[in-house]
Amino acid sequence: MPTLTPVSPVAPERWGAGLAGAWAGAWTAVAAGPTALVAMTAMGAAKPGVALPAALLLGVGGVTLLRRLRRRLDDSVLSLAPAAASADRAPPFAVILENLPDPLMVIAAEEADDLTGRRFVFANAAARDRFRIREGALLVTAVRSPQVLEAVDEALFGGVERTVEWTGVGSQGRDWSARARPLGRDEAGSQLALLVLRDETDIRRSERTRADFLANASHELRTPLASLSGFIETLRGHAKEDPGARDRFLAIMQAQAERMSRLIDDLMSLSRIELNEHIAPAGRVDLAMAAQDVIDALAPQARDKQVSFDSVLPPRGAAVVEGDRDQIVQVIQNLVDNAIKYTPKDGTVRVEIFPGLTPATAVAARDPAAARLSLLTPDHSDVEEFYAGLRVSDRGPGIAREHLPRLTERFYRVEGQKSGERQGTGLGLAIVKHIVNRHRGGLHVESVRGEGATFGVYLPMAKSLQDKDLPASEEPAQAGVVKLS
């Protein structure tokens, strides 16, 4: 007699109630025939020689049929399992919206005439972080652009989808594409609108940088190119056989070519800085060490002009700021180079650095009689921040008050001022301003006619130094500084 593995009448849990009932019915039907034959044999109603073999054959056949049925039911259940699982696990839409990189907001309003009734009912993480939105906050507290507010109103009460351009406020203002779309009414009867912002700062900056570079290059290169062309024509004409005139003209042409080279270098540098101006640098720079490096590098130039340095620098590690070292060195070099050019023979250029300044002390006036102007003011956060200040002073002719607002314009030069033999490109202070703006710092100038000018830069100190609770003072503290002269 063959050995058969018993088949359980209990269906697996994965089959569910419907298939479990069908399985129980099939198992009962298969078991009924052999059981009836065995019972009839026991009661004498059937001959054992015939009934028992028949019961055995029915049992073996029934078990075989049950095994095949079980396999088919298992295959059917397994094929349907992925679809059932996907239906049970719907996509986490709330998590997806929360983690989108673009700010996304849902605005609700009841009355079209209630201008202060537009409130946020949802804002994802990007929107909350960028615009500091709290639950139930009003739309006008986060977005103040009339164009965006008008587009939201049209979506809320006009059912119109609209896209507008918007430039944010602040020294690092960003360019946004704002899209408002109607969502109908909610259960409470309020009108709903979806507002999605897309950051297009990089695209806009690239377009402006390209256009500005072409305009500036074509404007500023026209004069030296015309000069070179004129001298070449002269050398090919009547000055061809005049060695003295030829040497003099070649020297002028070399100076013009060098000026063009400096101009192109400054334009390229300014374009690169503007392109990444909205991206804060991540490095750390010791401002005192950077200033000392610049002083050492420009010492030969100062000696040639018989100008000396008077440096007041803090100890190493006391004025560490967050920034890009190459760009900070460029700021110091541009300011010190300008001071050398405008300082007369036997004059002094003073370079000072003060750590631990508050925003108020960083811009405090040094000379009450000086004409003074803030050329760049950083966006101050709610958290108290300390700055390291750099001051570069010359003993030149000074700058008249009416010229101060335009000092950081490209190619702007104060009329009537002599900067020595080497003429600048007019881009130095523009480069300084854009670098300082990228570093979330400030720039100011003080000037007294006939006594010289002082340019001040202040940059946020590294967080590890700010956490030490540096003492703030009414005047830039000079305790603990080392005088290098």
Secondary structure as GFF3:
##gff-version 3
##sequence-region A 1 485
A	DSSP	three_ten_helix	13	15	.	.	.	ID=ss1
A	DSSP	alpha_helix	16	42	.	.	.	ID=ss2
A	DSSP	alpha_helix	48	88	.	.	.	ID=ss3
A	DSSP	alpha_helix	93	98	.	.	.	ID=ss4
A	DSSP	beta_strand	104	109	.	.	.	ID=ss5
A	DSSP	beta_strand	119	123	.	.	.	ID=ss6
A	DSSP	alpha_helix	125	131	.	.	.	ID=ss7
A	DSSP	alpha_helix	139	142	.	.	.	ID=ss8
A	DSSP	alpha_helix	146	157	.	.	.	ID=ss9
A	DSSP	beta_strand	162	167	.	.	.	ID=ss10
A	DSSP	beta_strand	175	185	.	.	.	ID=ss11
A	DSSP	beta_strand	191	199	.	.	.	ID=ss12
A	DSSP	alpha_helix	201	220	.	.	.	ID=ss13
A	DSSP	alpha_helix	222	236	.	.	.	ID=ss14
A	DSSP	alpha_helix	243	275	.	.	.	ID=ss15
A	DSSP	beta_strand	284	286	.	.	.	ID=ss16
A	DSSP	alpha_helix	287	304	.	.	.	ID=ss17
A	DSSP	beta_strand	308	313	.	.	.	ID=ss18
A	DSSP	beta_strand	320	322	.	.	.	ID=ss19
A	DSSP	alpha_helix	325	342	.	.	.	ID=ss20
A	DSSP	beta_strand	348	357	.	.	.	ID=ss21
A	DSSP	alpha_helix	359	362	.	.	.	ID=ss22
A	DSSP	beta_strand	371	376	.	.	.	ID=ss23
A	DSSP	beta_strand	387	393	.	.	.	ID=ss24
A	DSSP	three_ten_helix	401	406	.	.	.	ID=ss25
A	DSSP	alpha_helix	428	438	.	.	.	ID=ss26
A	DSSP	beta_strand	442	448	.	.	.	ID=ss27
A	DSSP	beta_strand	452	460	.	.	.	ID=ss28
A	DSSP	alpha_helix	463	466	.	.	.	ID=ss29
A	DSSP	beta_strand	482	484	.	.	.	ID=ss30
###
